[in-house]
Amino acid sequence: MRPRVLAVVAMSVAFAVLSNSARAANIATYIAPQPRSPVQITGCFAVLRYVNNGWGTHFNMLDTGVSFRNDSPKVAVAVLARFELSSVFGDVMDNLFGQSAGQFATGVVIDGNKWSTTDTWPGLGVVRCSVSRVLFADGSVWRAGGMPTPSPGP
């Protein structure tokens, strides 16, 4: 009876190791300069991760993330980050977006904003991170490449 229990435990450990088997490939990341943005990206990452669940299923996951700082005197309540996916030759392949919501006070760096997708882009080599939109507690919105929208009236 005892050898059988040990065999079951050993198989369970092996399954746990195999099910979490993954290897990662780093992708070049850049922070797009946005001098007029009220929220600044302070960190950006993108990793392509190969996952094998141990039962014959293999897939890739693209993990992305940003850190940002609110430089506006207003409290931000939502930030939409943009991830521009490009080949190493600069050809834009796609754009992904990740939204963070909360109470983001002035000057505080917000870390831990991470997103994952199982979509993959053959030839992906560069990810450029930027702020797409910011929603403030007063209802006003800042949009990249455009004018800020005024606060809603009473």
PLY file of the C-alpha trace (Angstrom):
ply
format ascii 1.0
element vertex 154
property float x
property float y
property float z
element edge 153
property int vertex1
property int vertex2
end_header
0.00 0.00 0.00
2.78 2.43 0.89
4.58 2.20 -2.53
1.26 2.92 -4.25
0.76 6.11 -2.17
4.29 7.26 -2.95
3.70 6.62 -6.66
0.52 8.73 -6.59
2.33 11.55 -4.76
5.24 11.41 -7.23
2.85 11.55 -10.20
1.02 14.51 -8.63
4.28 16.42 -8.19
5.34 15.61 -11.77
1.98 16.82 -13.08
2.26 20.06 -11.11
5.73 20.72 -12.54
4.67 19.89 -16.10
1.44 21.87 -15.95
3.36 25.02 -15.05
6.06 24.45 -17.63
6.70 27.65 -19.51
9.59 29.44 -21.12
9.65 33.11 -21.95
11.07 35.24 -24.74
11.64 38.91 -24.10
10.44 41.45 -26.61
12.02 44.89 -27.00
9.85 47.48 -25.27
9.90 51.25 -25.50
7.97 54.01 -23.80
6.56 56.44 -26.37
7.35 60.04 -25.36
4.16 61.94 -24.50
5.22 65.28 -23.00
1.63 66.60 -22.87
0.08 63.53 -21.30
-1.20 64.09 -17.74
-0.20 60.51 -16.92
3.30 59.30 -17.75
4.33 55.69 -18.38
7.27 54.92 -16.08
7.77 51.25 -16.98
6.75 48.90 -19.78
7.23 45.19 -20.43
6.17 42.53 -22.92
7.05 38.85 -22.77
6.02 36.04 -25.10
5.56 32.93 -22.96
5.34 29.38 -24.32
3.10 27.22 -22.12
2.81 23.43 -22.06
0.07 22.12 -19.77
1.55 18.62 -19.73
-1.40 17.02 -21.48
-0.47 17.80 -25.08
-1.78 21.36 -25.16
0.80 23.95 -26.12
0.16 27.64 -26.60
1.78 31.07 -26.41
0.75 33.92 -24.18
1.72 37.54 -24.62
2.12 39.14 -21.18
2.17 42.94 -21.13
2.28 45.51 -18.38
2.93 49.12 -17.48
3.68 51.30 -14.49
2.48 54.90 -14.60
2.46 58.16 -12.64
-0.31 60.76 -12.52
1.34 64.15 -13.12
-1.98 66.00 -13.24
-3.23 68.01 -10.25
-6.53 66.09 -10.65
-7.23 62.58 -9.36
-7.33 60.08 -12.23
-9.87 57.23 -11.95
-9.05 55.27 -15.11
-6.04 54.99 -17.41
-6.11 53.25 -20.80
-2.63 52.03 -21.81
-1.85 51.30 -25.46
0.57 48.60 -26.60
1.62 49.13 -30.24
2.91 45.81 -31.61
5.51 46.05 -34.39
7.97 43.92 -36.28
11.67 44.61 -35.83
11.42 46.57 -39.09
8.87 48.98 -37.62
5.78 47.60 -39.38
2.81 48.05 -37.03
1.02 44.73 -36.64
-1.69 45.55 -34.10
-2.61 47.55 -31.00
-3.64 46.14 -27.64
-5.16 48.13 -24.80
-5.17 47.60 -21.05
-7.34 49.54 -18.63
-6.58 50.30 -14.99
-9.22 51.76 -12.70
-8.89 53.15 -9.20
-8.06 56.39 -7.41
-4.70 57.56 -8.79
-3.43 60.57 -6.83
-0.90 63.08 -8.15
2.73 61.95 -8.12
2.13 58.33 -7.09
3.63 55.56 -9.25
1.07 52.81 -9.90
2.67 49.43 -10.55
1.28 45.95 -11.13
-0.86 46.67 -14.19
-0.56 43.44 -16.17
-2.56 41.83 -18.96
-2.23 38.55 -20.88
-3.62 37.31 -24.17
-3.30 34.05 -26.06
-3.27 35.87 -29.39
0.13 35.79 -31.09
1.70 37.78 -33.89
4.40 36.01 -35.91
7.32 38.38 -36.33
6.52 40.44 -33.22
9.72 42.11 -32.07
8.85 45.50 -30.57
6.15 46.80 -28.22
5.77 50.55 -27.73
3.77 51.62 -24.64
1.82 54.85 -24.33
-1.19 56.41 -22.62
-4.29 56.39 -24.82
-6.87 57.97 -22.49
-7.24 59.22 -18.93
-10.53 59.68 -17.08
-10.48 62.08 -14.13
-12.66 62.10 -11.02
-14.34 65.32 -12.22
-15.54 63.52 -15.39
-13.10 65.15 -17.81
-11.15 62.94 -20.25
-7.71 63.39 -21.79
-7.15 61.65 -25.16
-3.81 61.07 -26.86
-3.41 63.18 -29.98
-6.44 65.32 -29.22
-7.80 68.01 -27.03
-9.04 67.20 -23.51
-12.80 67.04 -23.16
-14.28 69.54 -20.72
-15.75 68.50 -17.41
-19.46 67.72 -17.61
-21.71 70.58 -16.57
-23.85 70.59 -13.45
0 1
1 2
2 3
3 4
4 5
5 6
6 7
7 8
8 9
9 10
10 11
11 12
12 13
13 14
14 15
15 16
16 17
17 18
18 19
19 20
20 21
21 22
22 23
23 24
24 25
25 26
26 27
27 28
28 29
29 30
30 31
31 32
32 33
33 34
34 35
35 36
36 37
37 38
38 39
39 40
40 41
41 42
42 43
43 44
44 45
45 46
46 47
47 48
48 49
49 50
50 51
51 52
52 53
53 54
54 55
55 56
56 57
57 58
58 59
59 60
60 61
61 62
62 63
63 64
64 65
65 66
66 67
67 68
68 69
69 70
70 71
71 72
72 73
73 74
74 75
75 76
76 77
77 78
78 79
79 80
80 81
81 82
82 83
83 84
84 85
85 86
86 87
87 88
88 89
89 90
90 91
91 92
92 93
93 94
94 95
95 96
96 97
97 98
98 99
99 100
100 101
101 102
102 103
103 104
104 105
105 106
106 107
107 108
108 109
109 110
110 111
111 112
112 113
113 114
114 115
115 116
116 117
117 118
118 119
119 120
120 121
121 122
122 123
123 124
124 125
125 126
126 127
127 128
128 129
129 130
130 131
131 132
132 133
133 134
134 135
135 136
136 137
137 138
138 139
139 140
140 141
141 142
142 143
143 144
144 145
145 146
146 147
147 148
148 149
149 150
150 151
151 152
152 153
